[in-house]
């Protein structure tokens, strides 16, 4: 279990593990005595070990300032019209189609967004971590999210962002490998471990053979696979099936005396959180207003426009995320969203939710099977399965692994902290190159 970040770091501090996530980000630092402590973020009387991967931009006396994490949410809620709020922007890391986005009259490149977030996040931690570590080990997914992701581009952007933060000694490690390294600290005997890491944007899998000897823990990586979907994709399914139909999906519009189906790509983009900022910044709103005039459901389309225009993505995101979480513990949950005169309420059944995510579960199954084939193993030859990440709480996800490997082999723990903790520990390895990956 990672220790609380209770003492100020010193120049003798060791490696910093940074889990830059789609939904949340976590940092862990190795102390001079070799123990590991996770950064803490005190906010509104509550101290958390995770920082939401969100950033707000706002103008003060002609200067653009930023806030991140819960402070970014506060800033947005206090002044949604004067604030640009971005979340899930890690999804664009490997996308060559994303070049920049306009914020208060300036074009921000991806590495600038990432640098602004990380610099503020590390400064907001308790204590600040900006100059604490002698080496930084950052996680990366096996497979990045998005269409035709470019891993080399993502690494280039990560390095450029970290250089802006003053960090040069950077090492990349696959996120599930870091989680495996963390899990291996609790092993009492040799074991073959499969780690399933479910993030916000990606699901990654790693198989590692660990052995215990006089020289300590030794490991042989056997396989790694991934798929560009996870928690955000499950949220997408709820929006697409519950929310979007109340905002005009399935409606029709009149064009030259013909009734046509309302274009579905607007709703596809709307249901993906990272696309909301782009929809507001581009020609989308103008196109939607024109279509609303010819629509047979103009009031519903106007509600869609209001959500985009008024930056209501965050409260909608929270309502959907809360519903998904409730379905992890109950057979049904109430989705309730109320803002700016818009009311969306619906009861969501777990049975329906699991049916909607079935295509995604099949892709996860395929990635796990690919890992087993790559390692040359049958499911019965895996000794332990470590499930980590928020989506591992979804009953349908756990059930797939229980069916394949047996409930008795499944392990969980510190689902949100394990990657950062493992990254920090790997940073102290003498043969760190055995664990790292470099594109290009």
C-alpha positions in Angstrom: 0.0 0.0 0.0 1.6 3.4 -1.0 2.3 5.6 2.0 0.7 9.0 2.6 2.6 11.9 1.2 3.3 13.3 4.7 6.8 14.8 4.5 8.4 17.3 2.2 10.7 15.8 -0.4 14.4 16.6 -0.5 17.2 16.7 -3.1 17.9 13.1 -2.1 14.5 12.0 -3.4 14.4 9.2 -5.9 12.3 8.4 -8.9 9.0 10.0 -9.7 6.3 7.7 -11.2 3.7 9.6 -13.2 0.5 7.9 -14.3 -1.0 10.5 -16.7 -4.4 9.2 -17.3 -7.5 9.9 -19.4 -9.7 10.4 -16.4 -7.3 10.7 -13.4 -3.6 11.3 -12.9 -1.4 10.0 -10.1 2.1 10.7 -9.0 4.3 8.6 -6.7 7.8 9.4 -5.4 10.5 7.2 -3.9 11.8 8.5 -0.6 15.5 8.5 0.3 14.8 5.4 2.5 13.4 3.5 -0.5 9.7 3.6 0.5 7.2 5.1 -1.9 4.7 7.9 -1.2 1.8 9.1 -3.4 1.2 12.7 -3.9 -1.9 14.1 -2.3 -4.3 16.8 -3.4 -6.1 18.7 -0.6 -9.3 20.3 -1.9 -12.4 21.5 -0.1 -11.6 19.7 3.1 -10.9 16.4 1.4 -7.5 15.0 0.4 -7.3 12.7 -2.6 -4.4 10.7 -4.0 -5.7 11.3 -7.6 -6.0 14.5 -9.6 -8.7 14.6 -12.3 -7.2 15.0 -15.7 -9.0 18.2 -16.4 -7.8 21.8 -17.1 -9.6 25.1 -17.2 -8.4 28.2 -19.0 -9.7 31.7 -18.0 -8.7 35.3 -18.5 -7.7 37.7 -15.8 -6.7 41.2 -16.8 -5.8 40.0 -20.3 -3.7 37.1 -19.1 -4.7 33.5 -19.6 -4.5 31.4 -16.4 -5.1 27.8 -15.7 -6.4 25.5 -13.0 -6.4 21.7 -13.0 -8.1 18.8 -11.3 -10.9 19.7 -8.8 -9.8 23.4 -9.0 -10.5 23.3 -12.7 -14.0 22.0 -12.0 -14.5 24.8 -9.4 -13.4 27.4 -11.9 -15.7 26.1 -14.6 -18.7 25.8 -12.4 -18.2 29.4 -11.1 -18.0 30.9 -14.6 -18.8 28.4 -17.4 -19.1 31.2 -20.0 -15.7 32.7 -19.2 -13.9 29.5 -18.9 -12.6 26.9 -21.4 -12.8 23.4 -19.8 -11.1 20.4 -21.2 -11.1 16.8 -20.0 -10.0 13.4 -21.4 -7.5 15.2 -23.6 -5.0 12.4 -23.3 -7.2 10.7 -26.0 -5.6 13.1 -28.6 -2.0 12.2 -27.6 -1.4 9.8 -30.6 -3.7 11.6 -33.0 -2.0 13.2 -36.0 -5.3 14.9 -36.9 -5.2 17.0 -33.7 -2.8 19.8 -34.3 -4.1 22.5 -32.0 -7.2 24.0 -30.4 -8.0 27.7 -30.0 -8.2 29.0 -26.4 -8.9 32.7 -25.8 -7.5 33.6 -29.1 -4.3 31.4 -29.0 -3.7 28.1 -30.7 -2.6 25.5 -28.1 -0.7 22.5 -29.4 -1.1 19.2 -27.6 2.3 19.3 -25.8 1.4 22.8 -24.5 -1.9 21.5 -23.1 -0.2 18.5 -21.5 2.6 20.7 -20.1 0.2 23.2 -18.6 -1.7 20.4 -16.9 1.3 18.5 -15.5 3.1 21.6 -14.3 0.1 22.8 -12.4 -0.7 19.3 -11.1 2.8 18.8 -9.7 2.7 22.3 -8.2 -0.7 21.7 -6.5 0.4 18.4 -4.9 1.1 18.3 -1.2 4.0 19.0 -1.1 4.8 20.4 -4.5 6.8 17.9 -6.7 8.0 20.2 -9.5 11.7 19.9 -8.6 11.6 16.8 -6.4 12.7 13.9 -8.5 16.0 13.0 -10.1 14.3 10.7 -12.6 10.8 10.6 -14.0 9.2 7.4 -15.2 5.9 7.9 -17.0 3.4 5.3 -18.1 2.0 4.8 -21.6 -0.7 2.5 -22.8 0.1 -0.5 -25.0 -2.4 0.7 -27.5 -3.3 4.4 -27.6 -6.9 5.5 -28.0 -8.3 6.8 -31.3 -8.2 5.9 -35.0 -4.8 4.8 -36.3 -2.9 6.0 -33.2 0.7 7.1 -33.8 2.7 5.9 -30.7 5.9 7.7 -31.9 4.0 11.0 -32.2 2.6 10.5 -28.7 6.0 9.9 -27.2 7.4 13.0 -29.0 4.6 15.1 -27.5 5.1 13.6 -24.0 8.8 14.5 -24.2 8.1 18.0 -25.4 5.6 18.6 -22.6 7.9 17.2 -19.9 10.8 19.4 -21.3 8.6 22.4 -20.8 8.2 21.3 -17.2 12.0 21.2 -16.8 12.2 17.4 -16.8 14.8 15.7 -19.1 15.6 12.3 -17.5 12.4 10.6 -18.8 11.7 6.9 -19.2 8.6 5.3 -20.6 7.0 2.1 -19.3 3.9 0.3 -20.4 1.1 1.0 -17.9 0.2 -2.7 -17.3 3.9 -3.6 -16.8 4.1 -1.0 -14.0 0.9 -2.4 -12.4 2.5 -5.9 -12.6 5.6 -4.6 -10.9 3.5 -3.1 -8.1 1.5 -6.3 -7.7 4.7 -8.5 -7.6 5.7 -6.8 -4.4 3.2 -8.9 -2.5 4.2 -12.2 -4.1 5.6 -14.9 -1.7 6.5 -17.4 -4.4 7.3 -17.6 -8.2 4.2 -16.7 -10.3 3.0 -16.0 -13.8 0.9 -12.8 -13.5 -1.6 -11.3 -16.0 -2.3 -7.7 -15.3 -5.5 -6.1 -16.8 -5.3 -2.4 -16.6 -8.5 -0.6 -17.4 -8.1 3.2 -17.8 -10.4 5.9 -19.1 -9.4 5.5 -22.7 -7.5 2.2 -23.1 -7.5 -1.4 -21.7 -4.0 -2.9 -21.6 -2.8 -6.4 -20.7 0.6 -7.7 -19.7 1.8 -11.1 -18.7 5.0 -11.3 -16.7 6.8 -14.3 -15.1 8.1 -13.3 -11.6 10.6 -15.2 -9.6 12.0 -14.7 -6.1 15.7 -15.3 -5.4 18.7 -14.2 -3.5 19.0 -11.1 -5.7 15.4 -10.2 -5.1 12.6 -10.0 -7.5 13.3 -11.0 -11.1 10.9 -10.8 -14.0 10.6 -12.0 -17.6 8.0 -10.1 -19.7 6.1 -12.6 -21.7 3.3 -10.6 -23.5 1.6 -7.2 -23.9 -1.5 -6.3 -25.8 -4.1 -3.5 -25.6 -7.2 -2.1 -27.1 -8.2 1.6 -27.4 -11.4 1.5 -25.2 -12.2 1.4 -21.6 -14.2 3.5 -19.1 -15.0 6.4 -21.5 -16.3 3.9 -24.0 -18.7 2.5 -21.4 -19.9 6.1 -20.7 -20.3 6.6 -24.5 -22.7 3.6 -24.5 -24.9 5.2 -21.8 -25.0 8.5 -23.6 -25.7 7.0 -27.0 -28.5 4.8 -25.7 -30.1 7.0 -23.0 -29.1 10.7 -23.4 -28.7 11.3 -27.2 -32.3 10.0 -28.0 -33.6 12.8 -25.7 -31.5 15.3 -27.7 -32.7 14.6 -31.2 -31.0 11.3 -32.1 -33.3 9.4 -34.4 -35.2 12.5 -35.5 -35.6 13.7 -39.1 -35.2 17.0 -40.9 -36.6 18.5 -44.1 -34.4 19.2 -47.1 -35.8 20.2 -50.5 -39.2 18.7 -49.7 -37.7 15.5 -48.5 -37.5 14.2 -45.0 -34.0 12.8 -44.1 -32.6 11.1 -41.1 -30.7 13.5 -38.8 -27.0 13.0 -39.3 -25.7 10.6 -36.7 -22.1 11.8 -36.6 -23.1 14.7 -34.4 -24.3 12.3 -31.8 -21.3 10.1 -32.2 -19.0 13.0 -31.5 -21.3 14.3 -28.7 -21.1 11.0 -26.8 -17.3 11.1 -26.8 -16.1 13.5 -24.0 -12.9 14.7 -25.6 -14.9 15.8 -28.7 -17.1 18.3 -26.9 -14.6 21.1 -26.9 -14.0 20.6 -30.6 -17.7 20.7 -31.4 -18.0 24.1 -29.7 -14.9 25.5 -31.3 -15.6 24.4 -34.9 -18.5 24.9 -37.3 -20.7 22.3 -35.6 -22.9 24.8 -33.7 -23.7 26.8 -36.9 -24.6 23.6 -38.7 -26.8 22.3 -35.9 -28.7 25.6 -35.7 -29.5 25.3 -39.4 -30.6 21.7 -39.0 -32.7 22.6 -36.0 -34.8 25.0 -38.1 -35.7 22.1 -40.5 -36.0 19.4 -37.8 -39.1 17.6 -36.7 -37.7 17.8 -33.1 -36.4 21.3 -32.9 -36.7 21.6 -29.1 -34.5 18.5 -28.6 -31.9 19.7 -31.0 -31.9 23.1 -29.2 -31.1 21.3 -26.0 -28.2 19.6 -27.7 -26.9 23.0 -28.9 -27.3 24.4 -25.4 -25.2 21.6 -23.8 -22.4 22.2 -26.3 -22.6 26.0 -26.3 -22.9 26.4 -22.5 -20.1 23.9 -21.7 -22.4 21.6 -19.8 -20.2 18.6 -20.6 -18.8 18.2 -17.1 -22.1 18.0 -15.2 -23.5 15.6 -17.9 -20.3 13.6 -17.7 -20.7 13.3 -13.9 -24.3 12.3 -14.1 -23.4 9.5 -16.6 -20.3 8.4 -14.6 -22.4 8.3 -11.4 -24.9 6.1 -13.1 -22.2 3.7 -14.3 -20.8 3.5 -10.8 -24.2 2.9 -9.3 -24.7 0.0 -11.8 -21.6 -1.6 -10.3 -23.6 -2.1 -7.1 -27.2 -2.2 -8.1 -29.4 -3.8 -10.8 -30.7 -0.4 -11.9 -29.7 3.3 -11.4 -31.3 6.6 -12.1 -29.6 8.9 -14.5 -30.5 12.5 -13.6 -29.1 15.6 -15.3 -30.5 19.1 -14.7 -28.9 22.3 -15.9 -29.8 25.5 -17.8 -33.5 24.4 -17.9 -32.6 21.0 -19.4 -33.9 18.0 -17.6 -32.8 14.4 -18.6 -34.0 11.6 -16.3 -34.0 7.9 -17.1 -33.8 4.6 -15.2 -30.9 2.5 -16.6 -31.0 -1.3 -16.0 -27.8 -3.1 -15.5 -29.0 -5.8 -17.9 -29.4 -3.2 -20.7 -26.0 -1.6 -19.9 -24.3 -5.0 -20.2 -26.0 -5.6 -23.5 -24.8 -2.2 -24.8 -21.2 -2.8 -23.8 -21.1 -6.4 -25.1 -19.2 -5.4 -28.3 -16.6 -3.7 -26.1 -16.3 -6.7 -23.9 -15.7 -8.9 -26.9 -12.8 -6.7 -28.0 -11.4 -6.9 -24.5 -11.7 -10.7 -24.6 -9.8 -10.8 -27.9 -7.0 -8.7 -26.5 -6.7 -11.0 -23.5 -6.6 -14.0 -25.8 -4.0 -12.4 -27.9 -1.8 -11.9 -24.8 -2.1 -15.6 -23.9 -1.2 -16.6 -27.4 1.7 -14.2 -27.5 3.0 -15.8 -24.2 2.3 -19.3 -25.4 0.1 -20.0 -22.4 -3.3 -21.5 -21.7 -5.5 -19.7 -19.2 -4.9 -22.4 -16.6 -1.1 -21.6 -16.6 -1.7 -18.1 -15.3 -1.2 -18.1 -11.5 -2.7 -14.7 -10.7 -4.8 -12.1 -12.5 -4.4 -8.5 -11.2 -7.3 -6.2 -12.1 -6.6 -2.5 -11.8 -8.2 0.7 -12.9 -11.7 2.1 -12.3 -13.5 0.0 -15.0 -12.4 -3.2 -13.2 -15.2 -2.5 -10.8 -17.8 -3.1 -13.6 -19.4 -6.5 -12.7 -19.5 -7.6 -16.4 -15.8 -7.0 -16.7 -14.8 -8.9 -13.7 -17.2 -11.7 -14.6 -15.4 -12.3 -18.0 -12.1 -12.8 -16.1 -13.7 -15.0 -13.5 -15.1 -17.2 -16.2 -11.8 -17.5 -18.0 -9.4 -17.8 -15.1 -11.4 -18.6 -12.0 -12.6 -16.2 -9.3 -9.9 -17.6 -6.9 -7.1 -16.3 -9.1 -8.4 -12.7 -9.3 -6.8 -10.0 -7.2 -7.5 -6.3 -6.9 -6.2 -3.4 -4.8 -5.3 0.2 -5.1 -6.9 0.3 -8.5 -6.2 3.9 -9.0 -2.7 4.1 -7.5 -1.0 0.9 -8.6 0.5 2.1 -11.9 2.2 5.2 -10.4 3.5 3.2 -7.5 5.0 0.6 -9.9 6.5 3.3 -12.2 8.3 4.9 -9.2 9.7 1.5 -8.1 10.9 0.7 -11.6 12.7 4.0 -11.7 15.0 2.6 -8.9 15.9 -0.5 -10.9 19.6 -0.7 -11.9 18.6 -2.4 -15.2 15.7 0.0 -15.9 16.2 -0.5 -19.7 14.7 -4.0 -19.3 11.4 -2.3 -18.3 11.3 0.7 -20.6 10.0 1.2 -24.1 11.0 3.8 -26.7 9.3 4.4 -30.0 11.1 5.5 -33.2 
